[in-house]
């Protein structure tokens, strides 16, 4: 059989590569080789007579993808470009003005013009996401016979505390050990039975590159962004980090991309959405495009809307009225979970929350999505309305539906209510109505414990491991069946008394027979199953030991009404040992620390590229108007009198501000 020179060259070098290079390097050189072979074949053809099409050599290089939709529907593949002996050394050169940002194991090309911005504060978000997806992959791939191997992680050994072990138990342990999966999945390698991941709004692709470099057991990662500049940057970053065999850049509308992947065999195992602002417009497509038992990772940065600043806007986006209350951060978590469950129910699907965290200006939820018509019927009983007293802050939850067990069957009926009267029983003020919100647990404590064990056992894996350990430790200590919380300072400010120490208030609740815990969503928060009446009894007892001036209280104020009632039981403020949780005893980093000035949400990206500076300019304009605070009243004469400018100042020369007409006119011109 006659073998053509290009084909012979390909066979010889491919055989050499199989024995001398790693997988990713073989893929790279094989791609280069095919291109060279095709070029050589075309050169030889130019010297031969023309032949029939079925005899001609077909180039094996990958053709450019054809667009089936609009001009923006482009898929950009980023092949790796590394040598077999220097696999980790990138060969992509920097363009003028570009810099390299390193986070985790990823090195991201970042344009100085800020076409795609980088927010270092979100490193905690990305670290936590990598940790959660790794544990999700460990559980899911174990069912497929694949063992996940994490770099730096020690082999988990289960130690039996029993003094004696019989032979049957020993044989069972040997049997279980023999059935360990033979297939292993490591980071950076493609796993055919692994997870298919989609990052719908990828920007620079940092999150997706970190998935490819730090999360084992992946089959593919699709990093999508609607901006062509962002998609091109994602492709370059994939090539720069040598993960082109795993990561594929896509330039599509995120919703349309997910809608097209709704088929059961095309769905993604993991979908990550981290938009600038609200993810509401992507939720419907996301709950359809995730696979059975798949993972949804959602970030919301419109905390102002979800925390009660605009209840009507919150309802239009999430189908829930937000309330401006002390527990607004946890209510925001329950609002997005309600919205996800409501949208999933349309398609006979339901959610199972794994982890929900609130971090100052944004929230992050991780949920699994399942299909089940019978379970979807429970959705109404999982949602609740919130009655919030505007005077004392007491709240009550009213379930939207009612379900009762009737033997093997479940009976569904309408809920009864309301749980409160027209006025608050404690202070006589009116109630606000908010919700509906998710009223079931917002964490899966067993899963959270797995993530916590993995992070604490391998602290060098993430740059924010201490913060992850602190926050997850608080999550495991929270009361999972108690929605929302009170704050110690708000309770004391309501009755105008001194604030009781946190441990003493917690001890008083424990002495009264109630459960109590902290909350990761806010400092000085207490989650308790005690009714509001019991909480105000404890505060009345505290006020007796630290009295306020009753004569200064208005008779219509909540403080006057609450303190006018005698406590029904005496509170004990002796500090108990179990009042101080382990996360507090160990001094873990439990809450966000300000890493830099203006560390909150960055400015929104412009459609033409770059980011707007109006937000930064507004901050400079509205804050720090007087950098040097005036301590001497005589210095006020350097500032014009606003009332004099309006013609309403009656102080004349005795006014502490300047009545200089020229200075006033100069201020008008400015």
DOBA-739423 format. One record per residue (C-alpha): residue in one letter; x, y, z negated. Coordinates in steps of 0.02 Angstrom, whole numbers, padded with zeros to 5 digits, always signed. Example, Ala and Ser with C-alpha at 12.3 -4.5 7.8 and 13.67 -1.06 7.14 Angstrom:
! residues 2
A+00615-00225-00390
S+00684-00053-00357
//
This chain:
! residues 670
X+00000+00000+00000
X+00068+00169+00050
X+00070+00297-00092
X+00081+00480-00049
X+00227+00580-00123
X+00115+00693-00228
X+00024+00544-00301
X+00187+00451-00334
X+00260+00603-00424
X+00103+00613-00531
X+00112+00429-00581
X+00296+00436-00628
X+00287+00591-00736
X+00121+00538-00817
X+00203+00375-00869
X+00347+00472-00946
X+00230+00591-01036
X+00133+00449-01115
X+00286+00395-01213
X+00371+00560-01253
X+00241+00695-01290
X+00098+00727-01408
X-00083+00726-01355
X-00106+00913-01331
X+00061+00930-01243
X+00018+00785-01126
X-00146+00871-01084
X-00053+01032-01044
X+00081+00956-00935
X-00044+00842-00850
X-00144+00997-00802
X+00014+01081-00736
X+00066+00923-00646
X-00098+00907-00556
X-00082+01086-00495
X+00096+01052-00432
X+00042+00889-00352
X-00101+00975-00262
X+00018+01112-00201
X+00143+00982-00138
X+00005+00886-00052
X-00056+01042+00038
X+00123+01077+00093
X+00142+00904+00166
X-00025+00917+00254
X+00031+01074+00344
X+00166+00970+00431
X+00048+00826+00480
X-00090+00817+00610
X-00265+00853+00549
X-00359+00700+00481
X-00537+00661+00435
X-00603+00734+00274
X-00619+00565+00188
X-00433+00532+00215
X-00373+00698+00149
X-00299+00714-00024
X-00425+00791-00146
X-00346+00914-00269
X-00371+00860-00448
X-00362+01033-00523
X-00519+01093-00612
X-00620+01207-00498
X-00687+01370-00567
X-00859+01349-00643
X-01006+01403-00539
X-01132+01523-00611
X-01311+01463-00617
X-01385+01623-00688
X-01340+01804-00697
X-01169+01878-00671
X-01139+01870-00857
X-01164+01682-00863
X-00980+01640-00849
X-00887+01503-00940
X-00701+01531-00964
X-00591+01380-00997
X-00427+01408-01087
X-00304+01266-01055
X-00161+01246-01175
X+00007+01312-01120
X+00134+01231-01234
X+00285+01123-01204
X+00296+00948-01279
X+00448+00992-01384
X+00379+01160-01443
X+00195+01125-01460
X+00157+01263-01585
X+00252+01401-01495
X+00131+01510-01396
X+00185+01565-01223
X+00053+01700-01197
X+00132+01871-01190
X+00062+02024-01277
X-00020+02158-01173
X+00022+02341-01203
X-00051+02399-01368
X-00094+02225-01431
X-00051+02164-01604
X-00057+01993-01686
X-00167+01967-01839
X-00135+01809-01940
X-00267+01729-02048
X-00264+01551-02108
X-00176+01450-01973
X-00237+01562-01833
X-00142+01703-01747
X-00262+01818-01656
X-00219+01943-01521
X-00302+02104-01572
X-00315+02255-01456
X-00270+02418-01541
X-00412+02503-01447
X-00532+02407-01560
X-00638+02334-01419
X-00665+02187-01537
X-00639+02236-01718
X-00564+02132-01856
X-00632+02143-02034
X-00508+02072-02161
X-00640+02076-02299
X-00734+01936-02211
X-00589+01817-02239
X-00684+01748-02388
X-00833+01714-02273
X-00725+01623-02146
X-00630+01523-02279
X-00792+01467-02361
X-00865+01419-02191
X-00713+01311-02150
X-00728+01225-02319
X-00915+01192-02299
X-00901+01126-02120
X-00757+01012-02173
X-00862+00930-02310
X-01012+00921-02192
X-00902+00834-02063
X-00836+00716-02196
X-01011+00660-02243
X-01081+00652-02066
X-00933+00566-01983
X-00923+00436-02120
X-01091+00374-02055
X-01013+00359-01882
X-00863+00261-01945
X-00738+00404-01939
X-00627+00457-02084
X-00583+00642-02098
X-00403+00685-02143
X-00371+00859-02213
X-00191+00925-02219
X-00123+00944-02395
X-00265+00846-02472
X-00219+00703-02586
X-00306+00536-02574
X-00460+00536-02683
X-00447+00402-02817
X-00598+00353-02922
X-00542+00300-03096
X-00654+00184-03195
X-00669+00228-03379
X-00733+00055-03428
X-00614-00046-03537
X-00654-00211-03455
X-00690-00247-03272
X-00762-00414-03225
X-00711-00512-03072
X-00871-00471-02977
X-00836-00285-02989
X-00656-00312-02934
X-00712-00412-02783
X-00839-00279-02739
X-00705-00144-02746
X-00592-00245-02633
X-00735-00270-02512
X-00775-00085-02509
X-00592-00044-02482
X-00582-00165-02335
X-00729-00078-02250
X-00645+00091-02239
X-00660+00170-02067
X-00519+00125-01950
X-00540+00284-01845
X-00467+00442-01919
X-00495+00623-01869
X-00363+00756-01899
X-00356+00942-01867
X-00313+01000-01693
X-00360+00835-01610
X-00517+00801-01511
X-00631+00671-01589
X-00753+00590-01467
X-00874+00553-01609
X-00845+00723-01689
X-00948+00880-01711
X-01002+00998-01574
X-00988+01175-01643
X-01058+01338-01573
X-01011+01511-01631
X-01143+01618-01549
X-01067+01790-01582
X-00880+01758-01580
X-00805+01932-01548
X-00616+01899-01548
X-00641+01712-01576
X-00549+01711-01742
X-00679+01602-01828
X-00683+01475-01686
X-00494+01466-01676
X-00487+01433-01862
X-00615+01294-01842
X-00507+01212-01709
X-00349+01228-01815
X-00416+01192-01989
X-00573+01084-01977
X-00545+00900-01932
X-00668+00792-01837
X-00719+00911-01698
X-00769+00860-01524
X-00784+01036-01454
X-00799+01218-01508
X-00894+01343-01400
X-00852+01524-01438
X-00983+01634-01356
X-00997+01822-01340
X-01102+01931-01225
X-00957+02051-01195
X-00844+02004-01049
X-00697+02086-01136
X-00728+01983-01291
X-00744+01822-01190
X-00580+01856-01102
X-00496+01891-01269
X-00566+01728-01339
X-00491+01631-01195
X-00321+01713-01222
X-00329+01679-01409
X-00371+01496-01377
X-00221+01483-01261
X-00111+01580-01381
X-00151+01459-01524
X-00140+01302-01416
X-00320+01244-01444
X-00381+01251-01265
X-00421+01065-01268
X-00549+01098-01407
X-00608+01278-01386
X-00707+01342-01239
X-00744+01526-01215
X-00917+01573-01152
X-00991+01739-01095
X-01177+01718-01117
X-01326+01788-01208
X-01324+01689-01371
X-01511+01660-01376
X-01521+01600-01196
X-01372+01485-01223
X-01456+01404-01373
X-01624+01391-01286
X-01542+01296-01143
X-01468+01171-01266
X-01631+01121-01349
X-01627+00944-01280
X-01598+00810-01411
X-01437+00752-01326
X-01372+00929-01297
X-01397+01006-01469
X-01251+01069-01573
X-01204+00989-01738
X-01152+01157-01810
X-01211+01331-01761
X-01129+01484-01837
X-01209+01656-01820
X-01120+01808-01891
X-01198+01962-01808
X-01174+02144-01846
X-01334+02175-01943
X-01486+02062-01935
X-01485+01886-01862
X-01675+01888-01842
X-01673+01887-01652
X-01567+01728-01647
X-01655+01622-01780
X-01790+01550-01668
X-01665+01485-01542
X-01547+01424-01679
X-01673+01312-01767
X-01710+01228-01600
X-01532+01208-01538
X-01461+01125-01695
X-01459+00935-01698
X-01554+00822-01817
X-01476+00848-01987
X-01363+00982-01912
X-01290+01131-02002
X-01342+01313-01981
X-01222+01447-02047
X-01307+01618-02051
X-01236+01786-02106
X-01344+01940-02137
X-01262+02110-02158
X-01423+02213-02161
X-01427+02206-02350
X-01510+02377-02366
X-01664+02314-02273
X-01671+02150-02368
X-01642+02234-02537
X-01797+02343-02532
X-01746+02504-02444
X-01866+02470-02301
X-01997+02339-02342
X-02094+02360-02180
X-01936+02333-02077
X-01896+02178-02178
X-02070+02110-02143
X-02055+02142-01956
X-01890+02046-01948
X-01910+01909-02078
X-02096+01901-02116
X-02071+01954-02297
X-02090+02116-02397
X-01932+02160-02492
X-01936+02243-02664
X-01809+02364-02735
X-01776+02272-02898
X-01625+02215-03000
X-01639+02041-02925
X-01639+02106-02746
X-01480+02011-02696
X-01552+01841-02738
X-01719+01892-02663
X-01626+01930-02501
X-01560+01752-02500
X-01734+01683-02528
X-01803+01797-02392
X-01688+01728-02256
X-01723+01550-02313
X-01909+01584-02301
X-01887+01653-02126
X-01785+01501-02071
X-01912+01379-02142
X-02057+01472-02063
X-01977+01472-01890
X-01924+01291-01905
X-02101+01240-01953
X-02165+01298-01784
X-02066+01155-01706
X-02109+01027-01842
X-01940+01051-01922
X-01890+01098-02100
X-01734+01158-02189
X-01631+01092-02334
X-01519+01227-02412
X-01341+01171-02452
X-01266+01334-02514
X-01327+01515-02520
X-01213+01654-02581
X-01231+01842-02597
X-01072+01944-02580
X-01108+02129-02605
X-01150+02198-02432
X-01190+02031-02347
X-01266+01861-02381
X-01217+01691-02314
X-01327+01536-02308
X-01286+01357-02256
X-01438+01248-02219
X-01470+01080-02137
X-01616+01061-02016
X-01722+00903-02004
X-01876+00849-01907
X-02028+00780-01997
X-02212+00823-01978
X-02258+00755-02150
X-02123+00855-02239
X-02167+01015-02147
X-02336+01011-02236
X-02243+01049-02399
X-02183+01215-02330
X-02327+01319-02400
X-02296+01257-02577
X-02112+01302-02560
X-02149+01487-02529
X-02207+01611-02661
X-02264+01791-02681
X-02174+01899-02810
X-02268+02013-02931
X-02145+02142-02998
X-02187+02266-03136
X-02126+02440-03092
X-02112+02486-03276
X-02020+02349-03370
X-01959+02243-03223
X-02050+02083-03276
X-02089+01970-03128
X-02203+01824-03092
X-02206+01704-02944
X-02365+01645-02857
X-02347+01492-02744
X-02427+01507-02573
X-02493+01330-02576
X-02524+01186-02695
X-02483+01003-02676
X-02527+00863-02796
X-02480+00680-02791
X-02627+00560-02774
X-02546+00390-02783
X-02458+00358-02619
X-02539+00508-02539
X-02508+00695-02559
X-02655+00812-02575
X-02637+00990-02510
X-02748+01132-02567
X-02753+01321-02582
X-02660+01400-02726
X-02752+01489-02867
X-02707+01659-02935
X-02654+01792-02963
X-02541+01753-03112
X-02553+01932-03181
X-02689+02059-03214
X-02709+02234-03139
X-02584+02302-03267
X-02429+02231-03349
X-02465+02150-03518
X-02303+02218-03590
X-02291+02399-03533
X-02459+02436-03449
X-02383+02485-03282
X-02437+02427-03109
X-02366+02281-03008
X-02280+02279-02840
X-02314+02134-02722
X-02168+02064-02624
X-02128+01911-02523
X-02164+01777-02478
X-01994+01707-02520
X-01916+01534-02537
X-01957+01472-02713
X-01864+01305-02710
X-01679+01280-02757
X-01560+01376-02645
X-01410+01260-02674
X-01377+01074-02661
X-01272+01054-02818
X-01201+00885-02765
X-01137+00959-02601
X-01072+01116-02688
X-00976+01007-02809
X-00893+00917-02662
X-00838+01082-02585
X-00777+01145-02753
X-00675+00986-02785
X-00596+00995-02612
X-00548+01179-02629
X-00482+01167-02808
X-00385+01009-02765
X-00300+01092-02616
X-00283+01277-02664
X-00149+01317-02535
X-00269+01282-02392
X-00359+01450-02401
X-00302+01624-02444
X-00459+01656-02548
X-00461+01489-02639
X-00471+01572-02810
X-00623+01671-02762
X-00707+01519-02684
X-00673+01418-02840
X-00742+01555-02952
X-00900+01583-02852
X-00939+01399-02827
X-00909+01366-03011
X-01042+01495-03052
X-01158+01417-02924
X-01144+01246-03007
X-01188+01327-03175
X-01345+01415-03112
X-01518+01351-03157
X-01574+01279-02991
X-01761+01277-03032
X-01771+01458-03095
X-01793+01590-02959
X-01728+01768-02983
X-01651+01844-03139
X-01646+01989-03262
X-01499+02102-03301
X-01444+02147-03476
X-01422+02332-03440
X-01595+02349-03361
X-01679+02269-03512
X-01593+02388-03632
X-01620+02542-03524
X-01807+02505-03516
X-01824+02530-03704
X-01681+02658-03714
X-01577+02557-03837
X-01395+02504-03839
X-01350+02359-03728
X-01331+02193-03820
X-01174+02092-03783
X-01202+01961-03650
X-01155+01814-03761
X-01271+01871-03901
X-01420+01888-03785
X-01385+01718-03708
X-01368+01643-03882
X-01534+01718-03936
X-01621+01635-03788
X-01537+01469-03826
X-01586+01480-04010
X-01766+01508-03955
X-01762+01344-03857
X-01747+01415-03682
X-01622+01376-03544
X-01510+01515-03480
X-01369+01538-03354
X-01275+01672-03261
X-01297+01715-03077
X-01162+01730-02944
X-01263+01868-02860
X-01241+02002-02994
X-01140+02041-03148
X-01230+02042-03317
X-01372+01939-03242
X-01464+01806-03340
X-01571+01670-03262
X-01688+01594-03389
X-01848+01493-03398
X-01908+01601-03543
X-02069+01698-03507
X-02061+01889-03508
X-02150+01892-03677
X-02009+01794-03758
X-01877+01905-03679
X-01960+02065-03744
X-01978+01988-03917
X-01789+01964-03920
X-01762+02143-03861
X-01880+02208-03996
X-01778+02116-04127
X-01619+02192-04056
X-01695+02366-04061
X-01738+02345-04245
X-01554+02314-04282
X-01506+02458-04165
X-01653+02579-04180
X-01695+02715-04056
X-01778+02882-04093
X-01960+02838-04071
X-02015+03021-04083
X-01928+03060-03919
X-02020+02924-03823
X-02167+02974-03715
X-02328+02885-03758
X-02351+02837-03575
X-02176+02765-03556
X-02143+02576-03548
X-02026+02591-03696
X-02162+02662-03810
X-02286+02525-03760
X-02160+02383-03782
X-02091+02444-03950
X-02266+02475-04017
X-02293+02287-04024
X-02214+02186-04164
X-02110+02035-04112
X-02200+01869-04133
X-02040+01780-04185
X-01871+01828-04256
X-01721+01815-04139
X-01553+01744-04193
X-01404+01832-04113
X-01270+01717-04185
X-01155+01671-04041
X-01164+01489-03991
X-01023+01389-03912
X-01128+01340-03761
X-01177+01522-03729
X-01010+01553-03641
X-01002+01458-03475
X-00843+01372-03418
X-00815+01490-03271
X-00810+01635-03394
X-00700+01544-03518
X-00574+01502-03383
X-00571+01684-03322
X-00605+01634-03142
X-00620+01765-03007
X-00808+01766-02998
X-00854+01929-02910
X-00791+02030-02763
X-00647+02150-02793
X-00628+02303-02683
X-00475+02262-02576
X-00462+02430-02489
X-00548+02596-02458
X-00701+02591-02345
X-00698+02401-02355
X-00883+02376-02317
X-00962+02343-02146
X-00863+02418-02005
X-00937+02531-01873
X-01046+02453-01740
X-00960+02411-01575
X-01008+02519-01426
X-01078+02443-01267
X-00937+02521-01164
X-00803+02449-01278
X-00722+02516-01433
X-00807+02559-01597
X-00895+02717-01650
X-00817+02829-01780
X-00978+02914-01832
X-00994+02806-01988
X-00821+02853-02048
X-00851+03036-02006
X-01015+03033-02102
X-00928+02961-02255
X-00796+03098-02250
X-00928+03231-02230
X-01044+03173-02370
X-00918+03115-02499
X-00781+03202-02598
X-00840+03377-02554
X-00739+03444-02699
X-00581+03344-02717
X-00518+03457-02856
X-00655+03463-02987
X-00684+03633-03066
X-00656+03638-03253
X-00654+03828-03276
X-00819+03918-03247
X-00727+04073-03184
X-00673+03976-03031
X-00854+03964-02974
X-00839+04144-02911
X-00741+04073-02763
X-00901+03991-02700
X-01047+04087-02623
X-01216+04085-02710
X-01344+03988-02609
X-01491+04075-02693
X-01415+04245-02652
X-01400+04193-02471
X-01586+04147-02473
X-01630+04306-02568
X-01698+04217-02721
X-01557+04242-02848
X-01617+04344-02997
X-01457+04341-03100
X-01375+04487-03014
X-01196+04520-03069
X-01216+04393-03210
X-01224+04252-03081
X-01075+04135-03099
X-01065+04117-02909
X-01005+04246-02783
X-01124+04374-02707
X-00995+04431-02579
X-01091+04464-02419
X-00940+04431-02306
X-00908+04263-02387
X-01092+04218-02367
X-01091+04266-02183
X-00932+04165-02154
X-01015+04012-02230
X-01163+04035-02112
X-01047+04040-01962
X-00963+03878-02018
//
